[in-house]
Amino acid sequence: MTRVVEVLVRGRMSAQLAMALDGFTVQARPGGLTSILGPIDDQPRLLGLLGAFDDLHIEVISVNPVPAPDAGSPEQGDAGASTPD
């Protein structure tokens, strides 16, 4: 099962490194951090990604699963309840 994760690292990514992370969204965050968001198919892929960061001496701050939106709950920006007319 594919899950979406966010890996938060210290520092900024070069354009070349961001492009090498094919399938991931790389975004600068406040405080000199970078968010790497993308799909992880299985644990070996996650460990490979984290190992690559370690090889490049990129400090990983956190790895967080991104919850999938519930089919029955309103999306961000949707009205939670309708009001009668």
N, C-alpha and C positions, 0 to 999 in steps of 0.2 A: 504494500500500500504506500502510495506516495504521500508524503506530508510536506507542508511548507514550514520552513524554519527561518528564523532571523539570527544571524551570527553578528554580534557586535564586536568590533575590533578597535584598538587604539590606533590613531593616526589616520592619514588620508591615503587613498589608493591612487596609484598612477593610472592614467588612461589605458595604458597597455595591460596592466594587471586587471583592471575592471573588465576590459574586453575579453581577457582570457577566462573570466568566470562566466562562460557562456550559459545562458539560462537563468542567471541570477541578476537581480536588480541591486546596483551599488549606489548608495546615497550617503552623502556627508551629513553628519549629525552635529549638534552643538557640542562644544567641549573637546573638539579634536577627535571625535569618534566617527566611525564609518559603519553603516548598516549594510549587510549583505543578505538579501532576502531571496529565497528560491526553493525549488522542490528538491527533496531528498528521498530517493527511492528506497534506500535501505541503510542499515548501519554502516556497512563498508564504505558507502559513498560519503557519509558524514565523516567517518574517520579519515578517509582520504583527503577531504577538504581541510579538516583540522590539521592533518599531518603536513599538507602543503603550506598552510599558514605558519606552522612551527618551523618548517625548513627555511622559510623566508624571514623568520624572526618577527612575525607579526603577532602581537599580543592579543589573544582572544579574551574579551571581557565576559561575554555570556553567549549561550546558545539557547534559544527559546522557540518552542513550537508556536506557530501562528494558528489560532483556532479557526476552523472552517465555519463560515456563517451557517446557522441553523436554517433549514428550509422553512420552518414555521415562524421564525422570528423576523421582525422588520430589519432591513438593511440600514446601514448608517444613512441618515438623510431621509428615510421613509417615515411617514406618519405612523406612530405607534398605534393609534386608535382613531377611528373616524368619529366625528360628532354628528348627531342627528340634525337634520335641517328644520 
